[in-house]
Amino acid sequence: MPQRPIELYYWPTPNGHKITIMLEECGLPYAIKPVNIGRGEQFKPEFLAIAPNNRMPAIIDPDGPGGRPISVFESGAILQYLGRKTGKFYPADERQRVAVDEWLFWQMANLGPNAGNAHHFRNYAPEKVQYGIDRFTNEVNRLYGVLDTRLKDRPYLAGEYSIADMASYPWVRPYKNQGQDIAEFANLEKWFQRMHERPAVAKGVKVGEELRQTAANLATDKQAQNILFGQRARKA
């Protein structure tokens, strides 16, 4: 029986690109379900039913465990699920898997949030707050140094190419928006080029380019800024 397409709830951001890269690398069929985060579509009840944190990406796999559909939210959890499902890029050997998990969680807890804050204070904040700019630009610089040291004697973060690399690469791509010069980090720059040259990676980051072209300009769109940056708790 042919594999039914995985439904990917998506917008072309670094977290979205993680999943399109993995799907392309695994050769899994998928169907894009756009979630325009600048227009508040992440708050629709039907999306919240599968992504209660009102953040994309999320997936629905119609051929989940036991042949029944399953939904997964959080990009790291999605990468792990797809790795287990396909047996690709997420090793079964426990020692190797631990190394992948370490760098996957490092990205989720460190590189992504701090790069995101650097983007915010450098590009989107309505007022230039120098402390915020310096704080997160410097922290991203430190994290690039961590990556550079890790890649000194190995081609990929966990040795062999894995979901840990797929998670980190989309957050390094906009290094200029983070106030970084990747040329200062020789090992990281070589890894970046290695990733850039993978056909599935190149294809994955192009998915939804037309959506980005029609998306709101966050630097000037106050409505989109309020939706993305001004949300408070919604009571049950």
N, C-alpha and C positions, 0 to 999 in steps of 0.2 A: 504494500500500500504506500503510495507516495507521501512524502512529508508535507503536511499542510503548512501554509505560511504562518510564521510567528507574527503576531500583531505587535508592532513597536510604536508606543506612544512617545512622540519625539518632537524635539525642536533642535535646530542646528547649533548646539552649544558644546563645550568640551565634554560635559557629562553625556550628552546625546551621542557624540562621536565615539565614545568608548564602545557603545553597543553596536553601532553600525560597523565599526572596524572588526569586532569579534564575529558578527554575523557574516561579514564578507570573508574573513579568514577561514571560517568553518564551512562556508559554502551553503549555509542554511537559507531557505527561502523565507522572505519576510515582507510584510506589508506595512508601510508607513501610515500611522495615524497622527496627523499633525496636532500639536497642542500649542497654540499661540500663547506663550507665557506673557507677552506684552499686552494681551487683550483679556487676560484673566480666565482663559479656558481651563487652566489647571484647577479651578475651583468648581467646575461643574460636577454635580453629584455622580454622574456615571464614571468620571475619572477618579474621583475620591474613593469610589468603591474598590478600586484596584491600587490606588496610590494615596493612602490616607495622609501623607505628609504634604500633599498638594505640590509635589515636585516631579517633573519628568526626569529621566525616562522611566517607563514601566513597560512590561510585556505581558501578553497573554499567549501562552503556548497551548494550542488546541490539542496537541499530542503530548500532554504532560505525563507524570508518573501514573502507571496503571491505565494509560490510554485516556485519561480524563483531563480536561483543561486545567491549567494552573496559571495564576497571575503572580508576578514577582515585581516588587518595586525596590528602589535603591540600586544604583549602577553597579556597585561592588557585588551585591547579592546576585544581580542578573549575570554578571560575568562568571561568578562561581557556578551558578546554575547551568549556564550554557557550557561551561567547561566540563562539568560532570555529565551532562546530557550527551555531549559529543566525544568525550575522552580526549579533547584537544586543548593544548595550551594551559592545562591545569593538571599537573602530574598526579598520578595515583600514589607514587612513593611518598611516604609521610615526610621524610626529611626535605625532599624537593618541594613538596606542597607547602610546608611551613615557610620556606624561603619566599615562595610566591605570595603567601598570605601576609607575611611581614611587610612586603613592599606594596601590596595592594592596600592594606590598612594604613600604611604610611601615607600613601597618596590621598586616601579618603579623609584622613584626620589632619594632614599637614599641608601638602602641596595644593590640593583643591581649595580648601577654605582660605588659605592665606593668599593664594594667587587671585581668588575671587575678591577678597577685600582690597588687594592692590588695584585691581581693575576698578573697583567702586570708587575708592578715594582719589585715584589718579584721573578717572575718566567720567564718572557719573555723578559724583557728589555735587549738589547745587552750590556748595561753598567749598573752597579749597582749604582743607584742614591739614596744615603742614605736618603736624604730629602723626596723623593717620597715614598720610602719604609716606613719610619716612619709616614709620613703624612697619608697614606691610611690604614696602619695597625692600627694606633691609632683611626682613624675614624670608622673603622669596629668594633673595640673594644667598642667604644662608642655606636654604633648602637646595638651591642649585649646586652649592658646594658639596652638600651631602650626596647628591646624585653623581657629581663629578668624581668624588672619591670612590663611591661604590663601583663606578664603571671603569675604574683605572685598570683592572685586570680581568674584566669579563665583558662580553659583547652586549649582554642584556642584564636586567636587574637581578634576576634569579639564576643567572648563568645561561640557560636556554630561553628562547623567546616565549613569553607567557602573557597572561592577562594582566600581570603587573605592569608590563610595558605599555599595553593598550590603554591602561588607566592613566598613566602618567603623561604619555605623549600629547594628548589633546590639551593638557594644561601647560605644556611647555611651548606649544605652537605660537601662542600670542605673547611671546616673551617681551616683545617691544612694548606692548601695552602694560606690562608689569615693570617697566623701567630697567630691563636687564639687557646685557650684551652677551649673547651666548658664546661669542668668540673668546670670552675670558675663561671659558670652561672647556678645555680641549677634549676631554673624554666625553662630556655631555654632548658637545657639538658633533662628535663622531657618531654617537648613539642616535642623536636627532636625525642625522643624515641617513643612517642605516634604516631607521623607521620610515622616514620620508620616501625611501626608495622601494618599500614593499608595496606591490600593486594593490593588495587588499586595503592597506592603510590609506593609500591615495584615493581609492574609490570610496572608502568609508567616510572620509572627511568631506567629500563632495556631496554626499547625500543631503538633499534638502537645500541646496544653494539657492534655488528659486524662492524658498521660504524666507531666507535671510534677506534677499533683495527686496521683498515686499514687507518686511518686518519694520516695526517702529524704530526710529533712531533714538536710542535710549539717552543719548547726550542732550536731546532737545525735547523729547516727548514727555511732558509732565504727567500725563495720564498713565503711561506705561511705567514711569518711575514710581508713581504712587502704588500701582498694582504690585510691582516687584519688590519695592523697598519699604512700603508703608503698611504692610499687613500686620494685624494683631490677631490674637486668638479668636476663633469662632466657637461660640459655646455649642455644646452638643444639644 
